[in-house]
């Protein structure tokens, strides 16, 4: 065997990579690390000693298996911002309207949507659906573009009017520009169908989301809910063709290159439909089956790669739980479909929540110290959602009508209120941007849940006070009108009671259930419907009244 002279042997060049399993990639630090390495050693290791290439197989790589080592799996991806094309980056930097050429009013509305509406609708955790994908789609599709122009114009008017109701007394639009663009968006969307053609699935679903947001900002909640439910129905009808590798629909067309993936659209509709199920009783069980399918397709990893992924996972999993428990809590439903028994369902849901918590905590252990203001608020909002999910898991009886059961959740209600206070404190910091509109159910609905179901007088009044101070509008939930309804619920239950100092001082006969408000978009009032037994043995009666402010 020929010998190689000293100094002549060289390792073949290969590009350095940062991928690979934890065993092949990371090992302990050398015996004498430098000061800079010591400073960075917490939470991760920096040196390689095995000098082998990981084949990145899942769930365990071959180099580890072949040598008898335990493969520790793969770490999280870095939470980097989405990569934009060079042309798009240039357009964003050169022009406030991102290269869009239109009239002065159109450019203004497009720019307002990009700089204000999209970030607010993204919520605390952000996301590229609103801030990147929609903007790209609007440059190519007229229906999406007109819907964005309408939403940007309406949102600007909403902020100028300090969030007041946007409709006139004649139930017409006060923003003619927004109204015309909304109508044009609808016309262009349905035009291919009227000509025996097909509209693309992704375009139809994207427009349904935008239309729901437009109607919500107009306070036309019925129309907004209709758009969400129709979009969910279409999603349930979409099938994936393995041969063509496309999603197909009987009426809508399959897009070769969709603006937004079906998976991303599903995530958006789950977040929207999650709010709808909190307002509309009697869930559609074909949608429930689809929700289970969506949740099963999104397996909970060992560690989340981003907070937005953690949100999508938690919302989809809890949304299934909401569909499962809604019929248990709806006493007016005579025909209840077959649902999982309380024991197995509770065990499975608890396991899902435990796995989610483990993956979420692992993410925070690594990146929790480097979160922005928005992400810090997002972590608090996720904890609120988690607490509400725990509530749904705990109450698993087939029929729930004993309002005394909610008393065991007083510590949880107190925790939710404290988390909301933390979020609002961050909004007061100089670098914080206070959103007035968002898609997610973050603060308003949870505070309303606390104010209606928590009978501790201190916690309850803290929740109502936070609603009164907040100017948030989350989907169909507007903080200030919601606070008025919450105050009315408190007044009903504490009427005639003396010295209410704890939840024990509010007897079962004084408590109401099935609280459902419907807000009038044209007047400062809401129709409140609830059930109340009044201490009678004949069962509860349904009462409807008007709350004005």
Secondary structure, DSSP 8 states (H G I E B T S, - for coil): -----TT------------S-HHHH-B---TT--HHHHHH-TT---B-SS-------SSS-HHHHHTT-----------------HHHHHHHHH-TTTT----HHHHHHHHHIIIIIHHHHH-TT--HIIIIIHHHHHTT-HHHHHHHHHHHHHHHHHHHTTT---B-TTS-BS-HHHHHHHHHHHHHHHHHHHTT---BHHHHHHHHHHHHHHHHHTT-HHHHHHHHHHHHHHHHH-EEETTTTEEE-SSSB--TT-SS-HHHHHHHHHHHHHHHHTTSSS--HHHHHHHHHHHHHS---SS-SSHHHHHHHHHHHHHHHHHHHHHHH-TT-S-------HHHHHHHHHHHHHHHHHHHHHHHHHHGGG--HHHHHHHHHHHHHHHHHHHHHH---S----GGGGGGGHHHHHHHHHHHHHHHHHHTSTT----SEESS--SHHHHHHHHHH---HHHHHHHHHHHHH---EETTEEHHHHHHHHHHHHHHHHTT-----SGGGS-GGG-EEEEEEEE-SSSSEEEEEEEE-TT-TT--EEEEEEEE-
